Amino acid sequence: MASGGWGWFTTVVSILIGQATALAMGLINNRSAVSRETRARAADRYKVVAERRETFELAQLVEVNTLLRNAMTSLHAFVSARRHYSSRLREDPAAPPETYRQPMQDASDAADAALDALRSQIGFLLADDVRALADAAEKALTMAAAGVQRDEPVDPGALGARANAAYEALSARLRDIYATREPAVPAA
């Protein structure tokens, strides 16, 4: 009983078509999985780089804020020491000035060191507007320190305004970073 000669052929062709379809679907699924994994890895790399940038920027903002406060404090100490030195010289002009000069020189050196530390960190601020305000405050402090050295009056109002503008810019940038940061625990 032969039933046509093509029965075996359709069976073989069906099997081959099924195998080809399974192979093609496997390749398509594999390609999709690789594409998803590549996108996920790229997103993870972007997230890691963004977190590192945020961490660096946060550290620099806090560092510059601290250094600016230290520079202000050391400048105030230098102004006070210079005033004390000048008043002591007026009170006792016969005394050798070297006896009163050392505390003033120490305060001057501390102010210079604080300003150098501040100056060295300002360049690491990433936000241009914040860096400009911090740089302006540093320049005002440097000019004030030079004026104190020459026994010129210091305008504490202008100096404080520059420093306060820098403090506010640093604080605003910190708040901005924390406000845009993703929460560690997803909201339920």
Long-range contacts (C-beta under 8 A, 24 or more apart in sequence): 53-126, 54-177, 54-181, 56-126, 57-125, 57-126, 57-127, 57-173, 57-177, 58-174, 58-177, 60-121, 60-124, 60-125, 60-126, 61-125, 61-130, 61-170, 61-173, 61-174, 61-177, 62-174, 63-121, 64-118, 64-121, 64-122, 64-124, 64-125, 64-134, 64-170, 65-167, 65-170, 65-171, 67-114, 67-117, 67-118, 67-121, 68-118, 68-134, 68-137, 68-138, 68-163, 68-166, 68-167, 68-170, 70-114, 70-117, 70-118, 71-111, 71-114, 71-115, 71-117, 71-118, 71-138, 71-141, 72-141, 72-163, 73-114, 74-107, 74-110, 74-111, 74-113, 74-114, 74-115, 75-111, 75-114, 75-115, 75-141, 75-144, 75-145, 75-148, 75-159, 77-107, 77-110, 77-111, 78-104, 78-107, 78-108, 78-110, 78-111, 78-145, 78-148, 79-148, 79-154, 80-107, 81-106, 81-107, 81-108, 82-107, 82-108, 82-148, 82-149, 82-151, 86-151, 108-145, 108-148, 108-149, 111-145, 112-145, 115-141, 115-142, 115-145, 127-169, 127-173, 129-169, 130-166, 130-169, 130-170, 130-172, 130-173, 133-162, 133-165, 133-166, 133-169, 134-166, 134-169, 134-170, 136-162, 136-165, 136-166, 137-162, 137-163, 137-165, 137-166
